Amino acid sequence: MKVLIATDKPFAKVAVDGIRNEIEGVGFELALLEKYTEKQQLLDAIADADAVIVRSDIVDEEVINAGKKLKIVVRAGAGYDNVDLEAATRAGVCVMNTPGQNSNAVAELVFGLLVYAVRNFYNGTSGTELMGKKLGIHAYGNVGRNVARIAKGFGMEVLAYDAYCRAEDIKQEGVNPTCSVKTLYQGCEIVSVHIPLTSETRQIINKELLELLPANAVMVNTARKEVVNEADLLQHMIDNPKFKYVTDVAPDNQAEIKEKAGDRYFATAKKMGAQTAEANVNAGIAAAHQIVDFLKNGNQKYRVNN
């Protein structure tokens, strides 16, 4: 069996070494395609691979069809919208993610962005503190739970909404569940977004939701840029001169937001949520372990396609 690591943005060496130990430890072959610059390089490399590990690399129908022996694709991370699930299903390819491996890294970034925002981006003026503020968590999955844990350390009151998580389960963890997403936005000075990108969530954060927020609210988005209606976000920032938006997924209309909203907006240079040494290693090794377990034992626990 041949396992390919195909990463435009490579794993750290320690992560690759850990993946190699998992793969070669059971007698499989490991191949590396790092920092590739042309799609054809990926198409060529995947041609004889039984499995592939990717990060944010695009695995579309052409890539899947080029993998004539391909049995499994694992996205080392939580989000998997970079993989064409329908094409994989048609080709009989299993797609998995590695939920939870990057969660703490993303949650810590939330608070790095949040402290930066409430302290007025360290511009020398008087900001505010997080203690006593109401934090709303939009989607209470692995990242959301870690955000709640850290928020309690700051002395914040934590609320959460998740369409697929029972209110009883949220309450058991010392977090206040809300009955609807509208209630969450109405009741919180700070909202942290953790919803995955699906057909249902695309542009779900729109004018209607944004207008429910307090005038001086802060929104942190470490999920996907596509879950926010960017035109509505821009207009909300224009209409509400105290509203702040911080993110590690810069919107397409970033230049206009900067022009109109100025120092109430900040985005990292690239997506940073999983960019820690620990998350890099955890996700890579988890991906390798899942591939071995699937190929040897048929375990499909983390399968995300039909």
N, C-alpha and C positions, 0 to 999 in steps of 0.2 A: 504494500500500500504506500502511495506517495502523498505526502501532505505538503501543500504549498503555503508559505507565508507571503502574501502579496500586499505590501504596504508602501504607499506613496510617502507617508510619514512613518518612518521605521519605528519599531519597538526599540526600547533601550537594550543594550547588549545583555544585561542581566536577565531581561525578559526572554530574549531569544535563546539564551542558554537554558533557561527553565523549560521553555517550549521544546527545545531539542532533547532534553532529558526525558520529557514525557513521551515524545514521539519515537525517538530512537531506542528508548528503554523497552519498547514492546516489539522492536524489530522493524518498525516502519521507516521509510525514507523521508527526510526533510529537505525541502528546496526553498530557497530564498529569492524573492524578487522585491528589492528595496529601491526606493527613490526612482521608480520608473517614470519616464516622461511621455511615453506614447501608449495609447490603449492597445496597440498591436503587441506590445511587449507582454501585457497581461494575457491577451488572447493566446499567444504562443506558449506562455508559461503554464497556463491552466489546461492545455490540451491533453496532457497525460496525467493529470492530478486526480486523485480519488477524493481529496478534501482540500479546502482552502480556508485560511484564516485571514480576515481583512479587518481594517479599522474603519475609516470613513470612505474607503475606496468604493467606487460605483460598480456594482455587480448587476448589470442589466441583462436583458434577454440574450444579447449577442455574446456576452461573456459566459453566461450559463450554457448556451448551446455550443460554445467552443470547447467546453469541458466534457468531452465525449465519455469519460469515465467518472465524471463528478458524481459524488453521492451526498456530500454535505458541505454547506457553507456556514462558517461561524463568524459572526460579527463580534469582535472583541469589544464589548461595550453594551449599553442598554438599548439605545436606539438602533433600529434596523431599516429605516426608510431608504437607505442607500442600496438595498437589495430588492430586486424585482421578485416579490413573493409568488405572484401568479405564474411567472415564467418558470420559476423553480419548481412549483407544484406540477406544472405541465411536463417538465423534464424528469419528474420523479426524484428531485433533489430536496433533501431536508435542509431547512434553514434554522439556525439557532442564534440566540444572543447570549450574553453572559451577565444576566441581571445581578445587580448588587455589588459587582466588583469595583465599579467607579463611584459608588454612591457617596462615600465619605468625602472623596475629593471634590465632587460637585457641590456637596453641602458646605464644605469649608469655603469654596469660592463664593457661594451665595453671601456669606457673611463678610468676606473681603470686599465684595462689591457694595454690600449694604452699609458697612461702616464708612466706606469712602463717600457714599452718597449722603448719608445723614450728617456727616461732618463737612458738608458743602465742598466735597472734592479737595479738601485740605487747602482751600484758598485763603485761609487766614481769618475768615469770619466765624462767628459763633454758630455752631450746628446744634444738633439734638442728640440725645442718648437713646439707646434701644430699650433700656430697662423700662418696664411698664407699658410698652407699646404693644398693640395687637398685631400679630403676624398671621396672615392668612396663607395657608399652603394649598395651592390649586393642584390637586392630585397627590394622594397620600400613598405613594409607592415606596420603593427602597430609598430613593433620594429624599422624598418628603419626610420620611421617618427620621432620617439623619438630620435634616434641617430642624425638625421639631426638637430633637435631642439637644442640639447646640443652642437653639433659641431659649430653651429652659435655663441654660447656663447663663444667658444674658438677662434672665429675669423677665422675659417677655410672656405675654398671654398668647397662647397658640391655638388657632382655629384651623380646621381643615375641611375640605370638600373633596370627595372622590366618588364618582358615579358607580364604581365597582367595589367599593370597600364599605363594609357594614359600619354603621354609626357606633354600634356596640364595641367593635374592635378598635376604632379610633379612640373612643372614650376610655377604654382599658389602658391606653398608653398615656393617659393624662393630658389628652388633647381634646378640645371641644369640637365635636362635629357640627357642621351646619347642614340644614335641610336642602339647600340649593346653592348653586354657584353664585347666584345673585345675592343671597344673604351673606355669603363670604365677602364679596366685594363691598357690600354696603357697610359691613361692620369692622373693616380692618384698615389701619393706616398704612400697612405694608403688605404687599402680596408677592409671594414667590411662586413662579410658574414652573410646573414639572410635568405637564401633560405631554404624552407622546404625540407624534404627528400621524394622524390617520385622516381618512376622508371626513370623519365626523368632527375632528378637532381643527381642521385647517381654517384659519382666520376666525376661530371661535371667540377670541378676545377682540371685541369690536366696540363700536361707539356705545352700544347699549350697556355693555359691562363697564367700560371705562368711566362712563358718566355716573356710575353708582359709587365710585371711589370718593373719599374725602378730597377736597381741593389740594391739600398738601401731601397727598399719598406718594409712596415710592413703590415702583414695580421692579422686580428683579426677574429677568427671564434667562434661565440657563437651560432651557428646553430646546425648542426649535424656533427659528424666526418665522416660519410659515404659520404658526398658531396665532399670530397677531396680524390683524388687519392694519397694514402699515399706513394707509391713508388716514384711517380713523385715529391711529396713534399720533400721527403728526398733527392733526387737527385738535386732538385733545391737549397736546402740549402747548399749542398756540392759545387755546381757550383757557387753559389753567396754568398760569405763570408760576405756580408753586409745585406743580407735579414733576417728579423726576423718574427717569427710566434708565436702568443700567442693565447690561446684558453682555454675554460672551458670544452672542450670535447676531452680528450687526445686520440691521434691516437693509433692504435694497435702496431705500430712500434716505440713507444715513446722511448724505451730504445736505439734503434739504432740512432734515431734523436738526443738524448742527447749526445750520444758518438761522433757523427760526427759533430753536429752543436754547441754543448756546450751551452754557455750562450746567444745564439740568439733565444732560444726556451724556452717557459714557458707554463705550463698547470696547472690549479688548480687541487686540489686533487680529486674533483668530479665536476659534472655539477653544476654550481653556479648561472646561470642566474636568476632563479626565487627564489633564496634563500634569500629572505628578509621577514621580518614580514608582511610588507604591501602587497606584492604580494601573500604570503601564504593565507592571509585573503581574499583578493579580488577574487582570483581564486576559492577558496573553496565556498564562498558564492554565487558567480556567477553560479557555477555548481549546487548548491542546488536550486537556483532560476529557472534555466533552466529546471531542472527535474520537479519541481512543475508545471511550466507553460506547459510543455509537457504533463504530466500525467493528468492535470486538463483541459487544453485548446487545447491540440494538437499542440502547437506552435513548429515548427521544424526549426526555423530561423538559428540555428548554426549547423544544420546537416551536416556531412562531408562524409557520405556514401550514396550510391544510394538506 
